[in-house]
């Protein structure tokens, strides 16, 4: 029993980021290393799945890839409408990258980068930068600024505050769910290692997919807010 309690106490330090090495004076943390590993695995996986090109009549892997694209279309259609499909690279990129990070805990001793608030904050801020940048590009600076005083100029402070809150909302939602899930599943693995793995792994896969879906859907609705007439 004492050994299990000691193992449970070691769960939190294992999840928290720590410095791995330095590049000059700059520390490189475990979260950065894990993110690099996920990106490398994602790039290799995409290359392997698409290196043979695509056929007019889909078979095998191509059917799976087209099903993933259709699923991303469904996210966009539900939050934006069909005209939002031009943002497939953005929404699809966020969905696949976050999903890959969320389920990376299947790799032994690798802590998902999304259990670090710094990662989710970067994702939230980058999402809002993309939303505002695309709005300025498509509507022009005047059309973009006009939306902050719609439907009434008195709402300008509230509209600005809303935009400032969005990245915090995205970051905290993703971080809270993934950090809590990793903590709970790690403790379960320690306490009941013989019976926990299969259902816990299935639950982790489901939760990782759900959180990637929610993040992508919210980014879609933010895009729709600025791009809809």
Phi and psi in degrees as GROMACS dihedral restraints (atoms count N, CA, C in turn):
[ dihedral_restraints ]
;  ai    aj    ak    al  type     phi  dphi    fc
    3     4     5     6     1   -62.3    20    10
    4     5     6     7     1   -36.7    20    10
    6     7     8     9     1   -65.7    20    10
    7     8     9    10     1   -39.0    20    10
    9    10    11    12     1   -67.8    20    10
   10    11    12    13     1   -40.1    20    10
   12    13    14    15     1   -63.5    20    10
   13    14    15    16     1   -38.3    20    10
   15    16    17    18     1   -66.2    20    10
   16    17    18    19     1   -38.4    20    10
   18    19    20    21     1   -67.0    20    10
   19    20    21    22     1   -40.0    20    10
   21    22    23    24     1   -62.9    20    10
   22    23    24    25     1   -40.7    20    10
   24    25    26    27     1   -64.1    20    10
   25    26    27    28     1   -24.5    20    10
   27    28    29    30     1   -86.9    20    10
   28    29    30    31     1    -1.2    20    10
   30    31    32    33     1   -67.2    20    10
   31    32    33    34     1   -47.9    20    10
   33    34    35    36     1   -61.8    20    10
   34    35    36    37     1   -48.8    20    10
   36    37    38    39     1   -58.8    20    10
   37    38    39    40     1   -31.0    20    10
   39    40    41    42     1   -69.1    20    10
   40    41    42    43     1   -34.9    20    10
   42    43    44    45     1   -77.8    20    10
   43    44    45    46     1   -37.9    20    10
   45    46    47    48     1   -65.7    20    10
   46    47    48    49     1   145.0    20    10
   48    49    50    51     1   -68.5    20    10
   49    50    51    52     1   151.0    20    10
   51    52    53    54     1  -146.2    20    10
   52    53    54    55     1   160.5    20    10
   54    55    56    57     1   -75.7    20    10
   55    56    57    58     1   131.6    20    10
   57    58    59    60     1  -101.4    20    10
   58    59    60    61     1   -48.9    20    10
   60    61    62    63     1  -157.0    20    10
   61    62    63    64     1   178.8    20    10
   63    64    65    66     1  -122.4    20    10
   64    65    66    67     1   143.4    20    10
   66    67    68    69     1  -110.7    20    10
   67    68    69    70     1    95.7    20    10
   69    70    71    72     1    65.5    20    10
   70    71    72    73     1  -127.5    20    10
   72    73    74    75     1   -87.0    20    10
   73    74    75    76     1    -2.6    20    10
   75    76    77    78     1   -91.8    20    10
   76    77    78    79     1   120.2    20    10
   78    79    80    81     1   -77.6    20    10
   79    80    81    82     1   139.3    20    10
   81    82    83    84     1  -109.3    20    10
   82    83    84    85     1   117.4    20    10
   84    85    86    87     1   -88.6    20    10
   85    86    87    88     1   169.1    20    10
   87    88    89    90     1   -61.8    20    10
   88    89    90    91     1   -33.3    20    10
   90    91    92    93     1   -63.4    20    10
   91    92    93    94     1   -42.6    20    10
   93    94    95    96     1   -64.1    20    10
   94    95    96    97     1   -44.3    20    10
   96    97    98    99     1   -62.2    20    10
   97    98    99   100     1   -45.0    20    10
   99   100   101   102     1   -64.0    20    10
  100   101   102   103     1   -37.6    20    10
  102   103   104   105     1   -64.9    20    10
  103   104   105   106     1   -41.5    20    10
  105   106   107   108     1   -59.0    20    10
  106   107   108   109     1   -44.3    20    10
  108   109   110   111     1   -62.7    20    10
  109   110   111   112     1   -41.3    20    10
  111   112   113   114     1   -64.0    20    10
  112   113   114   115     1   -42.9    20    10
  114   115   116   117     1   -64.2    20    10
  115   116   117   118     1   -41.7    20    10
  117   118   119   120     1   -62.7    20    10
  118   119   120   121     1   -45.7    20    10
  120   121   122   123     1   -62.4    20    10
  121   122   123   124     1   -38.7    20    10
  123   124   125   126     1   -67.2    20    10
  124   125   126   127     1   -44.9    20    10
  126   127   128   129     1   -62.8    20    10
  127   128   129   130     1   -44.4    20    10
  129   130   131   132     1   -63.5    20    10
  130   131   132   133     1   -43.5    20    10
  132   133   134   135     1   -61.8    20    10
  133   134   135   136     1   -44.4    20    10
  135   136   137   138     1   -64.1    20    10
  136   137   138   139     1   -41.3    20    10
  138   139   140   141     1   -63.1    20    10
  139   140   141   142     1   -44.1    20    10
  141   142   143   144     1   -64.0    20    10
  142   143   144   145     1   -36.6    20    10
  144   145   146   147     1   -78.1    20    10
  145   146   147   148     1   -22.3    20    10
  147   148   149   150     1  -116.4    20    10
  148   149   150   151     1     0.6    20    10
  150   151   152   153     1   -64.8    20    10
  151   152   153   154     1   -24.7    20    10
  153   154   155   156     1   -91.0    20    10
  154   155   156   157     1     4.3    20    10
  156   157   158   159     1    77.5    20    10
  157   158   159   160     1  -168.6    20    10
  159   160   161   162     1  -125.9    20    10
  160   161   162   163     1   143.6    20    10
  162   163   164   165     1  -101.0    20    10
  163   164   165   166     1   157.5    20    10
  165   166   167   168     1   -64.7    20    10
  166   167   168   169     1   -38.1    20    10
  168   169   170   171     1  -104.1    20    10
  169   170   171   172     1   105.7    20    10
  171   172   173   174     1   -67.7    20    10
  172   173   174   175     1   142.0    20    10
  174   175   176   177     1  -142.4    20    10
  175   176   177   178     1   154.7    20    10
  177   178   179   180     1    56.0    20    10
  178   179   180   181     1  -124.2    20    10
  180   181   182   183     1   -59.8    20    10
  181   182   183   184     1   -35.9    20    10
  183   184   185   186     1   -61.1    20    10
  184   185   186   187     1   -34.9    20    10
  186   187   188   189     1   -62.8    20    10
  187   188   189   190     1   -40.7    20    10
  189   190   191   192     1   -66.0    20    10
  190   191   192   193     1   -43.8    20    10
  192   193   194   195     1   -62.7    20    10
  193   194   195   196     1   -40.9    20    10
  195   196   197   198     1   -68.3    20    10
  196   197   198   199     1   -32.5    20    10
  198   199   200   201     1   -65.6    20    10
  199   200   201   202     1   -38.1    20    10
  201   202   203   204     1   -64.7    20    10
  202   203   204   205     1   -43.0    20    10
  204   205   206   207     1   -63.1    20    10
  205   206   207   208     1   -41.0    20    10
  207   208   209   210     1   -63.5    20    10
  208   209   210   211     1   -36.4    20    10
  210   211   212   213     1   -65.6    20    10
  211   212   213   214     1   -41.4    20    10
  213   214   215   216     1   -64.8    20    10
  214   215   216   217     1   -38.4    20    10
  216   217   218   219     1   -57.5    20    10
  217   218   219   220     1   -41.3    20    10
  219   220   221   222     1   -65.2    20    10
  220   221   222   223     1   -35.6    20    10
  222   223   224   225     1   -61.8    20    10
  223   224   225   226     1   -47.0    20    10
  225   226   227   228     1   -67.0    20    10
  226   227   228   229     1   -43.0    20    10
  228   229   230   231     1   -62.6    20    10
  229   230   231   232     1   -36.6    20    10
  231   232   233   234     1   -75.3    20    10
  232   233   234   235     1   -29.2    20    10
  234   235   236   237     1  -102.8    20    10
  235   236   237   238     1   -16.3    20    10
  237   238   239   240     1  -133.9    20    10
  238   239   240   241     1   -44.1    20    10
  240   241   242   243     1   113.0    20    10
  241   242   243   244     1   169.3    20    10
  243   244   245   246     1   -61.6    20    10
  244   245   246   247     1   -28.1    20    10
  246   247   248   249     1   -67.1    20    10
  247   248   249   250     1   -15.1    20    10
  249   250   251   252     1   -82.9    20    10
  250   251   252   253     1    -0.7    20    10
  252   253   254   255     1   -65.5    20    10
  253   254   255   256     1   -14.3    20    10
  255   256   257   258     1   -67.0    20    10
  256   257   258   259     1   -13.9    20    10
  258   259   260   261     1   -97.9    20    10
  259   260   261   262     1    17.9    20    10
  261   262   263   264     1   -54.4    20    10
  262   263   264   265     1   -43.5    20    10
  264   265   266   267     1   -59.0    20    10
  265   266   267   268     1   -35.8    20    10
  267   268   269   270     1   -72.9    20    10
  268   269   270   271     1   -54.7    20    10
  270   271   272   273     1   -66.5    20    10
  271   272   273   274     1   -43.4    20    10
  273   274   275   276     1   -63.9    20    10
  274   275   276   277     1   -37.8    20    10
  276   277   278   279     1   -63.3    20    10
  277   278   279   280     1   -45.8    20    10
  279   280   281   282     1   -62.6    20    10
  280   281   282   283     1   -44.6    20    10
  282   283   284   285     1   -60.8    20    10
  283   284   285   286     1   -51.1    20    10
  285   286   287   288     1   -68.0    20    10
  286   287   288   289     1   -39.3    20    10
  288   289   290   291     1   -67.6    20    10
  289   290   291   292     1   -45.1    20    10
  291   292   293   294     1   -67.2    20    10
  292   293   294   295     1   -40.8    20    10
  294   295   296   297     1   -60.5    20    10
  295   296   297   298     1   -44.4    20    10
  297   298   299   300     1   -62.2    20    10
  298   299   300   301     1   -41.4    20    10
  300   301   302   303     1   -67.6    20    10
  301   302   303   304     1   -39.7    20    10
  303   304   305   306     1   -64.1    20    10
  304   305   306   307     1   -37.6    20    10
  306   307   308   309     1   -96.8    20    10
  307   308   309   310     1     7.3    20    10
  309   310   311   312     1   -69.6    20    10
  310   311   312   313     1   -10.1    20    10
  312   313   314   315     1   -70.3    20    10
  313   314   315   316     1    -7.8    20    10
  315   316   317   318     1   -68.9    20    10
  316   317   318   319     1   -21.8    20    10
  318   319   320   321     1   -77.0    20    10
  319   320   321   322     1   124.8    20    10
  321   322   323   324     1   -54.0    20    10
  322   323   324   325     1   132.7    20    10
  324   325   326   327     1    66.4    20    10
  325   326   327   328     1     9.1    20    10
  327   328   329   330     1   -98.9    20    10
  328   329   330   331     1   123.4    20    10
  330   331   332   333     1   -91.5    20    10
  331   332   333   334     1   126.3    20    10
  333   334   335   336     1   -55.0    20    10
  334   335   336   337     1   130.7    20    10
  336   337   338   339     1   -58.9    20    10
  337   338   339   340     1   -24.7    20    10
  339   340   341   342     1   -75.2    20    10
  340   341   342   343     1    -1.4    20    10
  342   343   344   345     1   -85.4    20    10
  343   344   345   346     1     1.6    20    10
  345   346   347   348     1  -108.1    20    10
  346   347   348   349     1   124.8    20    10
  348   349   350   351     1   -60.7    20    10
  349   350   351   352     1   -26.7    20    10
  351   352   353   354     1   -66.7    20    10
  352   353   354   355     1   -37.3    20    10
  354   355   356   357     1   -68.0    20    10
  355   356   357   358     1   -48.4    20    10
  357   358   359   360     1   -67.7    20    10
  358   359   360   361     1   -32.7    20    10
  360   361   362   363     1   -64.8    20    10
  361   362   363   364     1   -42.3    20    10
  363   364   365   366     1   -62.4    20    10
  364   365   366   367     1   -40.4    20    10
  366   367   368   369     1   -64.5    20    10
  367   368   369   370     1   -43.6    20    10
  369   370   371   372     1   -64.5    20    10
  370   371   372   373     1   -44.6    20    10
  372   373   374   375     1   -66.7    20    10
  373   374   375   376     1   -43.9    20    10
  375   376   377   378     1   -63.3    20    10
  376   377   378   379     1   -36.5    20    10
  378   379   380   381     1   -62.6    20    10
  379   380   381   382     1   -43.8    20    10
  381   382   383   384     1   -70.5    20    10
  382   383   384   385     1   -34.0    20    10
  384   385   386   387     1   -62.0    20    10
  385   386   387   388     1   -43.7    20    10
  387   388   389   390     1   -62.4    20    10
  388   389   390   391     1   -44.9    20    10
  390   391   392   393     1   -58.8    20    10
  391   392   393   394     1   -49.5    20    10
  393   394   395   396     1   -71.3    20    10
  394   395   396   397     1   -36.3    20    10
  396   397   398   399     1   -65.5    20    10
  397   398   399   400     1   -42.6    20    10
  399   400   401   402     1   -68.4    20    10
  400   401   402   403     1   -33.8    20    10
  402   403   404   405     1   -65.8    20    10
  403   404   405   406     1   -43.4    20    10
  405   406   407   408     1   -64.7    20    10
  406   407   408   409     1   -40.5    20    10
  408   409   410   411     1   -63.3    20    10
  409   410   411   412     1   -42.8    20    10
  411   412   413   414     1   -85.7    20    10
  412   413   414   415     1   -34.1    20    10
  414   415   416   417     1  -102.0    20    10
  415   416   417   418     1   -12.7    20    10
  417   418   419   420     1    81.5    20    10
  418   419   420   421     1   161.0    20    10
  420   421   422   423     1   -62.3    20    10
  421   422   423   424     1   -39.1    20    10
  423   424   425   426     1   -65.4    20    10
  424   425   426   427     1   -46.3    20    10
  426   427   428   429     1   -65.2    20    10
  427   428   429   430     1   -33.9    20    10
  429   430   431   432     1   -66.4    20    10
  430   431   432   433     1   -48.7    20    10
  432   433   434   435     1   -67.6    20    10
  433   434   435   436     1   -29.4    20    10
  435   436   437   438     1   -59.8    20    10
  436   437   438   439     1   -31.9    20    10
  438   439   440   441     1   -69.9    20    10
  439   440   441   442     1   -19.7    20    10
  441   442   443   444     1   -76.1    20    10
  442   443   444   445     1   -17.7    20    10
  444   445   446   447     1  -109.6    20    10
  445   446   447   448     1    17.1    20    10
  447   448   449   450     1  -104.3    20    10
  448   449   450   451     1   143.2    20    10
  450   451   452   453     1   -83.4    20    10
  451   452   453   454     1    -2.8    20    10
  453   454   455   456     1  -145.6    20    10
  454   455   456   457     1   135.2    20    10
  456   457   458   459     1   -57.3    20    10
  457   458   459   460     1   -24.1    20    10
  459   460   461   462     1   -65.4    20    10
  460   461   462   463     1   -17.6    20    10
  462   463   464   465     1   -86.9    20    10
  463   464   465   466     1     2.1    20    10
  465   466   467   468     1   -53.2    20    10
  466   467   468   469     1   -50.6    20    10
  468   469   470   471     1   -60.5    20    10
  469   470   471   472     1   -39.6    20    10
  471   472   473   474     1   -66.7    20    10
  472   473   474   475     1   -40.0    20    10
  474   475   476   477     1   -65.4    20    10
  475   476   477   478     1   -39.5    20    10
  477   478   479   480     1   -66.1    20    10
  478   479   480   481     1   -43.9    20    10
  480   481   482   483     1   -61.5    20    10
  481   482   483   484     1   -39.9    20    10
  483   484   485   486     1   -59.9    20    10
  484   485   486   487     1   -42.5    20    10
  486   487   488   489     1   -68.2    20    10
  487   488   489   490     1   -33.5    20    10
  489   490   491   492     1   -71.1    20    10
  490   491   492   493     1   -28.3    20    10
  492   493   494   495     1   -79.4    20    10
  493   494   495   496     1   -29.4    20    10
  495   496   497   498     1   -53.9    20    10
  496   497   498   499     1   -48.2    20    10
  498   499   500   501     1   -64.1    20    10
  499   500   501   502     1   -33.8    20    10
  501   502   503   504     1   -65.7    20    10
  502   503   504   505     1   -40.3    20    10
  504   505   506   507     1   -62.4    20    10
  505   506   507   508     1   -47.1    20    10
  507   508   509   510     1   -60.7    20    10
  508   509   510   511     1   -45.9    20    10
  510   511   512   513     1   -66.8    20    10
  511   512   513   514     1   -48.0    20    10
  513   514   515   516     1   -69.1    20    10
  514   515   516   517     1   -36.6    20    10
  516   517   518   519     1   -63.1    20    10
  517   518   519   520     1   -49.1    20    10
  519   520   521   522     1   -67.4    20    10
  520   521   522   523     1   -44.5    20    10
  522   523   524   525     1   -62.8    20    10
  523   524   525   526     1   -48.5    20    10
  525   526   527   528     1   -59.1    20    10
  526   527   528   529     1   -44.7    20    10
  528   529   530   531     1   -68.3    20    10
  529   530   531   532     1   -44.0    20    10
  531   532   533   534     1   -74.5    20    10
  532   533   534   535     1   -37.8    20    10
  534   535   536   537     1   -65.9    20    10
  535   536   537   538     1   -45.2    20    10
  537   538   539   540     1   -62.5    20    10
  538   539   540   541     1   -41.6    20    10
  540   541   542   543     1   -63.5    20    10
  541   542   543   544     1   -44.3    20    10
  543   544   545   546     1   -64.2    20    10
  544   545   546   547     1   -40.4    20    10
  546   547   548   549     1   -62.1    20    10
  547   548   549   550     1   -49.4    20    10
  549   550   551   552     1   -63.9    20    10
  550   551   552   553     1   -47.6    20    10
  552   553   554   555     1   -66.0    20    10
  553   554   555   556     1   -36.6    20    10
  555   556   557   558     1   -64.9    20    10
  556   557   558   559     1   -41.2    20    10
  558   559   560   561     1   -66.5    20    10
  559   560   561   562     1   -40.3    20    10
  561   562   563   564     1   -62.9    20    10
  562   563   564   565     1   -41.8    20    10
  564   565   566   567     1   -60.1    20    10
  565   566   567   568     1   -36.6    20    10
  567   568   569   570     1   -71.6    20    10
  568   569   570   571     1   -42.5    20    10
  570   571   572   573     1   -78.6    20    10
  571   572   573   574     1   -40.8    20    10
  573   574   575   576     1  -131.6    20    10
  574   575   576   577     1    70.2    20    10
  576   577   578   579     1   -67.5    20    10
  577   578   579   580     1   -22.0    20    10
  579   580   581   582     1   -79.7    20    10
  580   581   582   583     1   -31.9    20    10
  582   583   584   585     1  -110.7    20    10
  583   584   585   586     1   -17.2    20    10
  585   586   587   588     1   -78.5    20    10
  586   587   588   589     1   -36.1    20    10
  588   589   590   591     1   -50.7    20    10
  589   590   591   592     1   -52.4    20    10
  591   592   593   594     1   -65.1    20    10
  592   593   594   595     1   -54.2    20    10
  594   595   596   597     1   -65.1    20    10
  595   596   597   598     1   -34.9    20    10
  597   598   599   600     1   -68.8    20    10
  598   599   600   601     1   -40.3    20    10
  600   601   602   603     1   -65.0    20    10
  601   602   603   604     1   -39.3    20    10
  603   604   605   606     1   -65.0    20    10
  604   605   606   607     1   -41.8    20    10
  606   607   608   609     1   -64.8    20    10
  607   608   609   610     1   -40.7    20    10
  609   610   611   612     1   -63.0    20    10
  610   611   612   613     1   -39.9    20    10
  612   613   614   615     1   -64.6    20    10
  613   614   615   616     1   -42.8    20    10
  615   616   617   618     1   -64.5    20    10
  616   617   618   619     1   -46.9    20    10
  618   619   620   621     1   -65.1    20    10
  619   620   621   622     1   -38.6    20    10
  621   622   623   624     1   -62.4    20    10
  622   623   624   625     1   -41.2    20    10
  624   625   626   627     1   -67.8    20    10
  625   626   627   628     1   -40.7    20    10
  627   628   629   630     1   -63.2    20    10
  628   629   630   631     1   -44.1    20    10
  630   631   632   633     1   -66.8    20    10
  631   632   633   634     1   -37.1    20    10
  633   634   635   636     1   -65.2    20    10
  634   635   636   637     1   -38.9    20    10
  636   637   638   639     1   -64.8    20    10
  637   638   639   640     1   -45.8    20    10
  639   640   641   642     1   -63.3    20    10
  640   641   642   643     1   -44.8    20    10
  642   643   644   645     1   -60.6    20    10
  643   644   645   646     1   -46.5    20    10
  645   646   647   648     1   -64.4    20    10
  646   647   648   649     1   -39.5    20    10
  648   649   650   651     1   -66.0    20    10
  649   650   651   652     1   -40.1    20    10
  651   652   653   654     1   -65.8    20    10
  652   653   654   655     1   -41.8    20    10
  654   655   656   657     1   -61.6    20    10
  655   656   657   658     1   -37.7    20    10
  657   658   659   660     1   -61.8    20    10
  658   659   660   661     1   -44.2    20    10
  660   661   662   663     1   -67.5    20    10
  661   662   663   664     1   -33.7    20    10
  663   664   665   666     1   -66.4    20    10
  664   665   666   667     1   -40.0    20    10
  666   667   668   669     1   -62.8    20    10
  667   668   669   670     1   -43.2    20    10
  669   670   671   672     1   -62.2    20    10
  670   671   672   673     1   -37.0    20    10
  672   673   674   675     1   -58.9    20    10
  673   674   675   676     1   -39.4    20    10
  675   676   677   678     1   -90.4    20    10
  676   677   678   679     1   -22.7    20    10
  678   679   680   681     1  -101.4    20    10
  679   680   681   682     1   -16.8    20    10
  681   682   683   684     1   -74.0    20    10
  682   683   684   685     1   141.7    20    10
